[in-house]
Each structure stands twice: as C-alpha cells, then as structure tokens.
C-alpha cells in the first residue's frame, strides 16, 4: 500500500470542491457576513468583497491548496517540505485549528440544542435573551450537547477522506444550499407593522443590495475594505491548515485552477445567500437596529426573536434555519479536525484512527474549559482591541485575530520570496493547464497580500480605525 492509499484521497473534483466549500461555508458566513454587509453600506460591501475574493482570496486559497498537493502532506509537515528552515510555519498553521476546534464544537452543541428546542417548542413563553443565557450558564447541558456534536464530527473524520468527509459533503452541501435559498425567498415576502410603520422583506433587500454612499469618507472606506478582507480571510478557511490538508488529498490529475474558481464561487454565493436570508427577515421584525447583531447574539437571540414574532409558521422556519446552520457547522468542524488529524498522521506516523482519537481527547479537554467559562469560572477580560472577553472569546482572538494573519503573512513571504511564486504556478500547470491569472498571482502573493495582511493584523488586534 503506497502513501497516498494510506492517507486517502478525494475520488474526484466534485468531492474535493464540495468538501472545501463545506469548510468555507461556516458560521462566519452566516453570523458575520450579514452584519458586516448591513453595517458597511450594503451593496458597497458586496462589491468590495467580490473584488477581494477575485484577487486577495484567490492568491491565498490557490497557494494553500497547491502547497498541499505539491507536498502531499498535512500542514504540520508541508512547509518543511518546501524549505526545511520554514518548518516552524507548519507549527503555526497547526496550532490554529487546535485552538478553534474546541470552541467551534461548543457552538455546534448550542446549535443542536436550539434545533431541538424549536422542534419541541421549548422556547414558547420565554425570552430569547433569557433562554440563551440560562442555557450557556448551565453547568451540565452545554457540555452534553458539546460532547454529542464533537463525537459525531470525530466519527466522520475517523471514517476517512472518501467514506467520511467526501460522502458527508456531497449529501449536506446541496441540502444546505436548498435550505438557504428557501429561507431567503421566504424572507422577501415577509411584512410586519410596528405602530404606523410597515416594513417588508423587499425593503430589507434594498438595504442589502443597494450601495449606500451616505457619509462615505476615506476612513469609512478603509473600514469597509478591512471588514470585507477580514470576513473573506476567515470565510475561505486559509491560514488554519485546512486547505493545505485538503489539497494534499487532491489527485494529481485534478485541474486545480478550475477547482479553486469553483470553491470561490460557491463560498461567495453562500455568503450572499446568508445575507439574503437574514437581513430582510431581521429588518422586517426588528428594524434597522436589529441589523447590529452579529456572532452568537445573532443566531441565538435575534433570530429566535424573529421566529417567535412570525407566529405559528415561525417554529417551522426556526427548525429549517437551525438545521441549515447545523449543517454548516458540521462541514466546517469536520474540516478543522481533519487539518489536525492529517498533521498528526504525517508527523507522528499515526494511523487515521489513532490520530482521530488523540485529537478528539484534546478537543474534549479544551472544550470543557470553554463550557466552564460561562459557568464554573466565569470572568471578563479586556482584549487589546477593546472588546470584553471570556474564555471562548480569548480562544477566538488568539486564533482568528493573531495567529491566522501571522501565518498568512509568513506564507506569502515563503512563497513570494523564498521558494518563489513559480513553484506554485508549476503545480497549477502540471498537467498542461493554463494559468491565466499568473501576473495577478505573482503581484498579490509577493507585494499586495502581505502588506494588506499586516494592516489587517494591526486593525484586528488593536482596532486603530474606529
């Protein structure tokens, strides 16, 4: 049995694209993209996001997938294969998913709880704020749902690339997209009268799609660019080892450029569908102020309020919504765990089964710490960017706002100036394919992307543009 057979591989382009897109289509697209779009002038934000996806996002995504296929290694060992002096970069990119996986699975457990709550109509007669606060501060129930979610993810990864990850993605991703389209279309036909004011879903759609240049200054434009870049950076799952790991499972015959383009399109469409699904609905039932919610408060407080305000049909829409969010959380969590498992397999020569068990134990221990941060040892800490944080927020800040930008910056330096961009381009053209965006790629990876990432790192760490 050769090395490829031991590690596993995707059966073809479709399986790879759906798995990679499933990784990209995570909670960030659902709970952060709509908020940023509403905050940053609707269509203006969408325009900036799409431009960045075709340039900045293309360069980073292409680089990581090509590194994975070129080295046939997970992130922990791939960078050392490119240049032995840069092995430390593999450690950086592997630490990120180890930090993210536990708290992502904790949130996945919350989603499971809410889907069950809407099925059983448990939220009737309670406030969304009180229900959420009561649940996450419970010393037992968050742990139970976290463990259920984590063990399901571990089972998928345990089964391997083809039988587990690819099969799951080919089932869940089409269902997820159908649910998003259905809920999005439903949101457009909603209307609600608040006193003398009637708001409709189409009014919310205008806020989402029509660019708002009112009060636009250079400083405001910079904010829009940084917000769009930050969202894209997290959305396409770069700098956390995932795309390197998935790239290592891509057969040599696969057209990489075609696959990267498909992943970008899929991710952008789903991100825009998230906005279509959430912004009109929230605007109808909560007005402009309702669009200021993001993160867990959007999913677990604002959206339940909206569903309760819909009346009888709200429970059905709530079930469909949290089922869709659950699928997104599952596909993303599987990819995060796989990045760690691939690294352990390649570095320590473990079997997939042993690596999965080890990673699950690590995630279990760290996840229990995250759960306890809301109950056993709750505390608040002010982060350098001014936000108030507890355990989950600290994990998120270190991984997403510090380590990921640093990893991406160093990757651009390695590829742009050490091994040179041609090494990546050669991987894209290995089967005689053309690489029409060659000039764009070289300029982005050598000059533009690293500079943009430095500013993004400083902005997210210290929030100097307010």
C-alpha positions in Angstrom: 0.0 0.0 0.0 1.5 3.3 -1.1 1.5 6.6 0.9 -1.5 8.0 -1.0 -3.6 5.0 -0.2 -2.7 5.2 3.5 -3.6 8.9 3.7 -6.7 8.6 1.5 -7.7 11.0 -1.3 -10.8 12.6 -2.8 -12.4 10.5 -5.6 -12.6 13.4 -7.9 -13.0 17.2 -8.4 -16.6 17.3 -7.2 -15.9 15.7 -3.9 -12.9 18.0 -3.3 -14.8 21.1 -4.2 -17.8 20.3 -2.1 -15.6 19.4 0.9 -13.5 22.5 0.5 -16.6 24.6 0.0 -18.2 23.0 3.1 -15.2 24.1 5.1 -15.5 27.6 3.8 -19.3 27.8 4.4 -19.2 28.0 8.1 -20.7 30.1 10.9 -18.7 33.1 9.9 -20.6 33.4 6.6 -23.9 33.0 8.5 -23.5 35.2 11.6 -20.9 37.7 10.5 -21.3 38.4 6.8 -24.9 39.8 7.0 -24.0 42.1 9.9 -20.9 43.5 8.1 -22.9 44.0 4.9 -25.6 45.9 6.7 -23.0 47.9 8.7 -20.9 48.8 5.6 -23.3 50.2 3.1 -24.9 47.0 1.7 -24.0 46.8 -2.0 -20.8 48.7 -1.4 -19.6 46.0 1.0 -20.7 43.3 -1.5 -18.7 45.0 -4.3 -15.5 45.3 -2.2 -15.9 41.7 -1.0 -16.2 40.3 -4.6 -13.2 42.3 -5.8 -11.1 41.0 -2.9 -12.4 37.4 -3.4 -11.1 37.5 -7.0 -7.7 38.9 -6.0 -6.7 38.6 -2.4 -8.8 35.5 -1.7 -7.7 33.8 -5.0 -4.0 34.2 -4.1 -4.2 32.8 -0.6 -6.6 29.9 -1.5 -4.5 28.9 -4.5 -1.3 29.0 -2.5 -2.5 26.7 0.3 -4.2 24.1 -1.9 -1.1 24.0 -4.2 1.2 23.6 -1.2 -0.9 20.6 0.0 -0.9 18.8 -3.3 2.7 19.6 -4.1 4.0 18.1 -0.8 1.3 15.5 -0.3 1.5 16.5 3.4 -0.7 18.0 6.1 0.1 21.5 7.4 2.4 20.5 10.2 5.0 19.0 7.8 4.1 20.6 4.4 6.0 23.8 4.9 9.2 22.0 5.9 9.0 20.0 2.7 9.1 23.3 0.7 12.0 24.7 2.7 13.5 22.9 5.8 14.2 26.3 7.5 10.5 27.1 7.4 9.2 24.1 9.3 8.1 26.4 12.2 5.4 27.7 9.9 3.7 24.3 9.9 3.5 24.5 13.7 1.8 27.9 13.4 -0.8 26.7 11.0 -1.5 23.5 13.0 -1.9 25.3 16.4 -4.7 27.4 14.9 -7.2 24.5 14.2 -6.3 23.0 17.6 -7.5 26.2 19.3 -10.5 26.7 17.0 -11.9 23.1 17.1 -13.0 23.0 20.8 -15.0 26.3 20.8 -16.4 25.6 17.4 -17.8 22.3 18.6 -19.1 24.0 21.8 -21.1 26.4 19.5 -22.1 23.4 17.4 -23.6 21.9 20.6 -25.6 25.1 21.1 -27.0 24.8 17.6 -28.1 21.2 18.3 -29.8 22.4 21.4 -31.7 25.2 19.6 -32.8 22.9 16.8 -34.3 20.5 19.4 -35.8 23.5 21.2 -37.7 24.6 18.1 -38.8 21.0 17.4 -40.2 20.7 20.9 -41.4 24.4 21.1 -39.3 24.8 24.3 -38.9 28.5 23.8 -42.6 29.3 24.0 -43.3 31.6 26.9 -39.6 32.6 27.4 -37.5 35.5 26.1 -34.7 34.7 23.6 -32.2 36.5 25.8 -33.2 34.6 29.0 -33.3 31.3 27.2 -29.8 31.6 25.8 -28.3 33.0 29.0 -29.9 30.2 31.0 -28.7 27.5 28.7 -25.0 28.5 28.3 -24.6 29.2 32.1 -25.9 25.8 33.0 -23.1 23.6 34.4 -24.4 20.4 32.6 -26.4 20.9 29.4 -23.8 22.8 27.3 -21.3 20.0 28.0 -23.8 17.3 27.0 -24.5 18.9 23.6 -20.9 19.8 23.0 -19.9 16.1 23.5 -22.6 14.9 21.2 -21.5 17.3 18.4 -17.8 16.5 18.9 -18.3 12.8 18.8 -20.3 13.0 15.6 -17.5 15.1 14.0 -14.9 12.6 15.2 -16.9 9.7 13.7 -16.9 11.3 10.2 -13.2 12.0 10.3 -12.5 8.5 11.7 -14.1 7.0 8.6 -11.6 8.8 6.3 -11.5 11.1 3.4 -13.6 9.3 0.8 -16.0 7.4 3.1 -16.4 10.1 5.7 -15.6 13.7 4.6 -16.4 13.4 0.9 -19.6 11.4 1.4 -20.9 13.8 4.1 -20.1 16.9 2.0 -21.9 15.5 -1.1 -25.0 14.9 1.0 -25.1 18.0 3.2 -23.9 20.8 0.9 -26.8 20.5 -1.7 -29.3 20.4 1.2 -27.7 23.4 2.9 -27.9 25.5 -0.3 -31.5 24.5 -0.9 -32.5 25.4 2.7 -30.7 28.8 2.4 -32.5 29.6 -0.9 -35.8 28.6 0.5 -35.4 30.7 3.7 -34.1 33.6 1.6 -37.0 33.6 -0.7 -39.4 33.3 2.2 -37.8 36.3 3.9 -38.6 38.5 0.9 -42.3 38.0 1.3 -42.5 38.9 5.0 -44.0 42.1 6.3 -44.6 43.5 9.8 -46.4 46.6 11.1 -44.8 48.3 14.0 -47.1 51.2 15.1 -47.7 53.2 12.0 -44.7 51.8 10.2 -44.9 48.7 7.9 -41.6 47.1 6.9 -41.3 44.5 4.1 -38.7 42.0 3.1 -38.1 43.9 -0.1 -37.2 47.0 2.0 -34.6 44.8 3.7 -33.4 43.6 0.4 -32.8 47.1 -0.8 -30.7 47.8 2.3 -28.7 44.7 1.5 -28.1 45.1 -2.2 -28.2 48.9 -3.0 -24.8 50.6 -2.2 -25.2 53.3 0.4 -22.6 56.1 -0.1 -24.1 58.4 2.5 -21.4 59.9 4.7 -18.7 57.9 2.9 -15.2 59.1 3.8 -11.8 57.7 3.2 -11.7 56.4 6.8 -15.1 54.8 6.3 -13.9 53.2 3.0 -10.9 51.8 4.8 -13.2 50.3 7.4 -15.3 48.7 4.6 -12.2 47.3 3.0 -10.7 45.9 6.2 -14.1 44.4 7.2 -14.5 42.7 3.8 -10.9 41.5 3.9 -11.3 40.1 7.4 -14.5 38.4 6.5 -13.1 36.9 3.3 -9.9 35.8 5.2 -11.9 33.7 7.6 -14.5 32.6 5.1 -12.2 30.8 2.7 -10.6 28.9 5.5 -7.0 29.9 4.9 -4.2 30.1 7.4 -5.6 27.3 9.6 -4.2 24.3 7.8 -7.5 23.2 6.3 -6.8 23.9 2.6 -3.3 22.5 2.9 -4.7 19.3 4.3 -7.5 19.1 1.7 -5.0 20.0 -1.1 -2.9 17.0 0.0 -5.8 14.7 -0.8 -6.4 16.1 -4.3 -5.4 13.7 -7.1 -2.6 14.9 -9.4 -5.0 14.7 -12.4 -7.4 17.3 -11.0 -7.5 20.8 -12.6 -6.5 22.9 -9.6 -7.4 26.3 -11.1 -10.9 25.1 -12.0 -11.4 23.8 -8.5 -10.2 27.0 -6.8 -12.6 29.0 -9.0 -15.5 26.8 -8.1 -14.7 27.0 -4.4 -14.5 30.8 -4.6 -17.8 31.0 -6.4 -19.5 28.6 -4.0 -18.3 30.4 -1.0 -19.3 33.9 -2.3 -22.7 32.7 -3.4 -23.4 31.1 0.0 -22.2 34.2 1.9 -24.5 36.4 -0.2 -27.4 33.9 0.4 -26.7 34.3 4.1 -27.3 38.0 3.8 -30.4 37.4 1.7 -31.7 35.0 4.3 -31.0 37.1 7.4 -31.0 40.9 6.6 -34.6 41.2 5.1 -36.0 39.0 7.9 -34.4 40.8 10.8 -35.2 44.2 9.3 -38.9 43.3 8.9 -39.3 42.3 12.6 -36.7 44.3 14.4 -36.0 47.3 12.1 -32.6 48.9 11.4 -31.4 48.4 15.0 -31.9 44.7 14.7 -29.2 44.5 12.0 -26.5 45.5 14.6 -26.4 41.9 16.0 -23.6 39.6 15.0 -22.0 36.4 16.2 -23.7 34.2 18.7 -26.2 37.0 19.6 -27.5 37.0 16.0 -28.0 33.2 15.9 -29.2 32.6 19.5 -31.0 35.8 20.4 -32.0 37.9 17.4 -33.1 35.1 15.1 -35.2 33.3 17.7 -37.0 36.7 18.4 -37.7 36.9 14.7 -39.1 33.4 14.5 -41.3 34.0 17.6 -42.7 37.2 16.0 -43.7 35.2 12.9 -46.4 33.3 14.8 -47.2 29.7 14.0 -45.0 29.4 11.0 -42.1 30.7 13.0 -41.4 27.3 14.6 -41.1 25.6 11.2 -38.8 28.3 9.8 -36.8 28.1 13.0 -36.3 24.4 12.6 -35.2 24.8 8.9 -32.9 27.7 9.9 -31.1 25.8 12.7 -30.9 22.7 10.6 -29.1 24.7 7.9 -26.8 26.3 10.5 -26.1 22.8 11.9 -25.0 21.5 8.5 -22.7 24.5 8.0 -21.2 23.9 11.5 -20.7 20.2 10.8 -18.9 20.6 7.5 -16.7 23.3 8.9 -15.9 21.4 12.1 -15.0 18.2 10.1 -12.5 20.2 8.0 -10.9 21.8 11.1 -10.5 18.4 12.8 -9.2 16.9 9.6 -6.4 19.5 9.4 -5.1 18.4 12.8 -5.6 14.7 12.1 -3.7 15.0 8.8 -0.8 16.7 10.6 -0.6 14.0 13.3 -0.7 11.3 10.7 2.1 12.8 8.7 4.3 14.0 11.6 3.9 11.1 14.0 3.1 8.3 11.5 -0.1 7.6 13.3 -3.0 5.7 11.7 -6.0 7.8 10.9 -8.0 6.1 13.7 -5.4 6.7 16.4 -4.9 10.3 15.3 -8.6 10.9 15.4 -8.9 9.6 18.9 -6.0 11.7 20.1 -7.4 14.9 18.5 -10.8 14.1 20.0 -9.4 13.9 23.5 -7.5 17.2 23.1 -10.7 18.9 21.8 -12.7 17.4 24.6 -10.4 18.7 27.3 -10.2 22.2 25.8 -14.0 22.2 25.1 -14.8 21.5 28.7 -12.7 24.6 29.6 -14.7 26.7 27.1 -18.0 25.4 28.5 -16.9 26.2 32.1 -16.0 29.7 31.1 -19.7 30.5 31.2 -20.5 28.8 34.5 -17.8 27.4 36.8 -15.2 30.1 36.4 -16.8 33.0 34.5 -14.6 36.1 34.2 -14.2 39.0 31.9 -11.1 40.3 30.3 -10.5 43.4 28.1 -8.6 42.4 25.0 -6.1 44.7 23.1 -8.8 45.6 20.6 -11.1 46.9 23.4 -13.6 44.1 23.4 -14.7 42.4 26.6 -13.9 38.7 26.5 -14.2 35.4 28.4 -12.7 32.0 27.6 -14.4 31.4 24.2 -13.6 35.0 23.0 -10.0 34.6 24.1 -9.6 31.4 22.1 -11.2 33.2 19.1 -9.0 36.3 19.4 -5.7 34.3 19.6 -6.6 32.0 16.7 -8.5 34.3 14.3 -7.1 37.7 15.0 -3.5 37.0 15.8 -2.2 33.6 14.6 -4.1 33.4 11.3 -2.9 36.7 9.9 0.7 36.0 11.1 0.5 32.5 9.4 -0.8 34.1 6.2 1.9 36.8 6.2 4.7 34.3 6.6 3.2 32.0 3.9 3.2 34.9 1.5 6.9 35.6 2.4 7.8 32.0 2.0 6.1 31.6 -1.4 6.8 35.1 -2.7 10.4 35.5 -1.8 11.9 32.1 -0.7 10.6 29.3 -3.0 9.2 31.9 -5.5 5.7 32.0 -7.0 6.7 29.8 -9.9 6.8 26.8 -7.6 3.0 27.3 -7.0 2.3 28.1 -10.6 4.1 24.9 -11.7 1.7 22.9 -9.6 -1.3 24.5 -11.3 0.1 23.8 -14.7 1.5 20.3 -14.0 -1.0 18.7 -16.4 -0.6 21.2 -19.2 -3.3 23.6 -18.0 -3.0 27.3 -18.4 -2.8 29.8 -15.5 -4.3 33.0 -17.0 -4.0 35.0 -13.7 -0.3 34.4 -13.5 0.7 38.1 -13.3 -2.1 38.8 -10.8 -1.0 35.9 -8.6 2.7 37.0 -8.5 1.9 40.6 -7.6 -0.6 39.6 -5.0 1.5 36.9 -3.2 4.7 39.0 -3.3 3.5 42.5 -2.6 -0.2 43.3 -2.1 -1.4 40.4 0.1 1.4 40.6 2.7 1.0 44.3 3.1 -2.8 44.0 3.3 -2.4 41.3 5.9 -0.1 43.3 8.1 -2.6 46.1 8.2 -5.4 43.6 8.8 -3.4 42.1 11.7 -2.9 45.5 13.3 -6.5 46.5 12.8 -7.9 43.4 14.3 -5.5 43.2 17.2 -5.8 46.9 18.2 -8.8 48.3 16.3 -7.0 51.5 15.4 -9.6 52.5 12.7 -12.7 53.3 14.8 
